[in-house]
Amino acid sequence: MSATTQTGKGKAVRILLVDDHPVVRDGLAEAINREPDLKVCAVAEDRAGALQAIKNAQPNLAVIDLTLKDSSGLELIKDIQVQWPDLLILVVSMHEENLYAERVLRAGARGYMTKQQATRDIVSAIRRVLSGGVYLNEVTASAVLSRLTSKTPAVGGSPLDCLTDRELQVFELTGTGLNTREIATRLRIDMKTVETYRARIKEKLGLTSSSQLLQMAIQWGRKQ
């Protein structure tokens, strides 16, 4: 199935870019707009802007980063699935593929690629998703399939695999230096809930103190 079948013969596929780095957005837009049947119809840097752009521009596909100014791209994907379940989603992010690829697929995205890949493969990934397929690199696809078909953890898996999506968000934001109030504001939840998530994270990761949690979160963040 060609890309034009998504919008009708002769019409370019409309693509929304959601990323809070202008240089990244510009680079992706340049690569996409070189294709005669693909067109970047809107850009956004945060959740609110993305949701408004979908209403206004009515894209056929959204390319979304996981780290946005005001929220997690993972939560944005879930929001989109509720309001626009037919909108195709491809995630382009700097984060560890083995940790996030399966999560974004479960949330409703149809593909995951790193920003390093995107500079050369973004058009191929978009066309794969438009044709009804799922885009993952070979190594990540193998790891995801292994986890889905095996009762034992995949070799080389991240210790953070045991965390829920929300727990992972709290862990990640903790590593950026945000305090409980700031995390609560970012995730639109109350402070008591943040503390509950932190307690669950410590238990799952075998940590005995908040300082250990902070240290691990900072070290993990530096690797991303």
C-alpha positions as CSV (number, residue, x, y, z in Angstrom):
1,M,0.0,0.0,0.0
2,S,1.5,3.3,-1.0
3,A,1.6,6.3,1.3
4,T,-0.9,8.2,-0.8
5,T,-3.6,5.7,-0.1
6,Q,-3.7,7.0,3.4
7,T,-5.2,10.3,2.3
8,G,-6.5,9.6,-1.2
9,K,-4.7,9.5,-4.6
10,G,-2.4,12.4,-5.2
11,K,-2.6,13.9,-1.7
12,A,0.5,14.0,0.5
13,V,0.4,12.2,3.8
14,R,0.2,14.8,6.6
15,I,2.7,14.4,9.4
16,L,2.9,16.1,12.8
17,L,6.3,16.4,14.5
18,V,6.3,16.6,18.3
19,D,9.7,17.4,19.8
20,D,11.0,20.1,22.1
21,H,14.3,20.5,20.3
22,P,13.9,22.9,17.3
23,V,17.1,21.5,15.6
24,V,15.7,18.0,15.7
25,R,12.3,19.1,14.4
26,D,13.9,21.0,11.6
27,G,16.2,18.1,10.6
28,L,13.3,15.6,10.5
29,A,11.0,18.1,8.7
30,E,13.7,18.6,6.0
31,A,14.1,14.9,5.4
32,I,10.3,14.3,5.3
33,N,9.4,17.3,3.1
34,R,11.9,16.1,0.4
35,E,9.5,13.3,-0.3
36,P,6.8,14.4,-2.8
37,D,4.1,12.3,-1.1
38,L,4.9,13.3,2.5
39,K,4.3,16.7,4.2
40,V,5.0,18.1,7.7
41,C,1.7,19.8,8.4
42,A,2.4,21.0,11.9
43,V,5.0,20.9,14.7
44,A,4.6,21.0,18.5
45,E,7.0,21.0,21.5
46,D,4.6,19.9,24.3
47,R,1.5,17.9,25.1
48,A,-0.9,20.8,24.9
49,G,0.5,22.0,21.6
50,A,0.4,18.5,20.1
51,L,-3.2,17.9,21.0
52,Q,-4.2,21.3,19.6
53,A,-2.2,20.6,16.4
54,I,-4.0,17.3,15.9
55,K,-7.3,19.1,16.1
56,N,-6.3,21.9,13.7
57,A,-4.1,20.1,11.2
58,Q,-5.6,16.7,11.2
59,P,-2.4,14.7,10.5
60,N,-2.4,11.1,9.3
61,L,0.7,10.3,11.4
62,A,2.5,11.8,14.4
63,V,6.2,11.5,15.1
64,I,6.6,11.9,18.8
65,D,9.6,12.2,21.2
66,L,9.4,10.7,24.6
67,T,10.8,13.7,26.5
68,L,8.6,16.8,26.1
69,K,8.6,20.2,27.9
70,D,5.5,19.6,30.0
71,S,5.0,15.8,30.1
72,S,6.0,12.4,28.9
73,G,5.5,11.4,25.3
74,L,4.3,8.1,26.6
75,E,1.3,9.8,28.3
76,L,0.7,11.8,25.1
77,I,0.5,8.6,23.1
78,K,-2.1,7.3,25.5
79,D,-4.1,10.5,25.3
80,I,-4.0,10.4,21.5
81,Q,-5.2,6.8,21.5
82,V,-8.3,7.8,23.5
83,Q,-9.2,10.8,21.4
84,W,-7.9,9.8,17.9
85,P,-7.4,6.0,17.9
86,D,-6.8,5.9,14.1
87,L,-3.9,8.4,14.2
88,L,-0.7,6.5,13.4
89,I,2.2,7.1,15.8
90,L,6.0,6.7,15.4
91,V,8.3,7.4,18.4
92,V,11.7,9.0,17.8
93,S,13.7,9.3,21.0
94,M,17.1,9.3,22.5
95,H,16.1,6.9,25.2
96,E,17.2,3.2,25.6
97,E,15.3,1.1,23.1
98,N,15.2,-2.1,25.1
99,L,13.5,-0.2,27.9
100,Y,11.0,1.9,26.0
101,A,10.1,0.1,22.7
102,E,7.7,-2.4,24.2
103,R,6.1,0.3,26.4
104,V,5.3,2.6,23.4
105,L,4.0,-0.3,21.4
106,R,1.7,-1.2,24.3
107,A,0.6,2.4,24.5
108,G,-0.5,2.4,20.9
109,A,2.6,3.5,18.8
110,R,3.4,1.6,15.7
111,G,7.2,2.0,15.8
112,Y,10.3,3.1,17.8
113,M,13.6,4.5,16.6
114,T,16.4,6.4,18.1
115,K,17.3,9.9,17.0
116,Q,20.6,8.6,15.7
117,Q,18.6,6.3,13.4
118,A,16.1,8.9,12.5
119,T,18.6,11.1,10.7
120,R,19.0,8.5,8.0
121,D,16.0,6.2,8.3
122,I,13.0,8.4,9.2
123,V,11.4,8.1,5.8
124,S,11.7,4.3,5.7
125,A,10.2,4.1,9.2
126,I,7.3,6.3,8.2
127,R,6.6,4.3,5.1
128,R,6.7,1.1,7.1
129,V,4.1,2.4,9.6
130,L,1.9,3.8,6.8
131,S,1.9,0.4,5.1
132,G,0.4,-1.2,8.2
133,G,3.7,-2.5,9.6
134,V,5.6,-1.9,12.8
135,Y,9.0,-0.3,12.8
136,L,11.7,-1.6,15.2
137,N,15.4,-2.2,14.5
138,E,16.3,-5.9,14.2
139,V,18.0,-6.2,17.7
140,T,15.1,-4.4,19.5
141,A,12.5,-6.4,17.6
142,S,14.2,-9.7,18.7
143,A,14.3,-8.6,22.3
144,V,10.7,-7.5,22.4
145,L,9.6,-10.8,20.8
146,S,11.7,-12.7,23.3
147,R,10.0,-11.0,26.2
148,L,6.5,-11.5,24.7
149,T,7.0,-15.3,24.1
150,S,9.1,-16.2,27.1
151,K,8.3,-16.5,30.8
152,T,11.9,-15.7,31.7
153,P,13.4,-12.2,31.5
154,A,15.4,-11.5,28.3
155,V,19.1,-11.7,28.6
156,G,20.6,-8.2,29.0
157,G,17.3,-6.6,30.0
158,S,17.3,-3.4,32.0
159,P,16.7,-3.6,35.8
160,L,14.0,-1.0,35.2
161,D,11.9,-3.3,33.2
162,C,10.0,-4.2,36.3
163,L,8.7,-0.6,36.7
164,T,5.3,0.4,35.4
165,D,5.1,3.3,32.9
166,R,4.2,5.8,35.6
167,E,6.9,4.5,38.0
168,L,9.5,4.9,35.3
169,Q,8.4,8.5,34.7
170,V,8.8,9.3,38.4
171,F,12.2,7.6,38.4
172,E,13.4,9.5,35.3
173,L,12.2,12.9,36.7
174,T,13.8,12.1,40.0
175,G,17.1,11.8,38.2
176,T,16.7,15.2,36.6
177,G,16.7,16.8,40.1
178,L,13.0,17.6,40.3
179,N,11.6,17.5,43.8
180,T,8.3,15.9,44.9
181,R,6.2,19.0,44.2
182,E,7.7,19.6,40.8
183,I,7.2,16.0,39.8
184,A,3.6,16.1,40.9
185,T,3.0,19.3,38.9
186,R,4.7,17.8,35.8
187,L,2.7,14.6,35.9
188,R,-0.5,16.3,37.1
189,I,-0.9,14.1,40.2
190,D,-0.7,14.9,43.9
191,M,2.5,14.8,46.0
192,K,1.3,11.9,48.1
193,T,0.9,9.8,44.9
194,V,4.5,10.7,43.9
195,E,5.8,9.4,47.3
196,T,3.8,6.2,46.8
197,Y,5.4,5.7,43.4
198,R,8.8,6.3,44.9
199,A,8.2,3.7,47.7
200,R,7.2,1.1,45.1
201,I,10.3,1.9,43.0
202,K,12.6,1.4,45.9
203,E,10.9,-1.9,46.8
204,K,11.1,-3.2,43.2
205,L,14.8,-2.1,42.8
206,G,15.9,-3.3,46.2
207,L,16.8,0.2,47.4
208,T,16.6,1.1,51.1
209,S,16.7,4.9,51.1
210,S,15.7,7.9,49.1
211,S,19.4,8.8,48.6
212,Q,20.0,5.5,46.9
213,L,17.0,6.1,44.7
214,L,18.3,9.5,43.8
215,Q,21.8,8.3,43.1
216,M,20.6,5.5,40.8
217,A,18.2,7.8,39.0
218,I,21.0,10.3,38.3
219,Q,23.4,7.6,37.1
220,W,20.8,6.2,34.8
221,G,19.9,9.6,33.4
222,R,23.5,10.3,32.5
223,K,23.6,7.2,30.3
224,Q,20.6,8.3,28.3
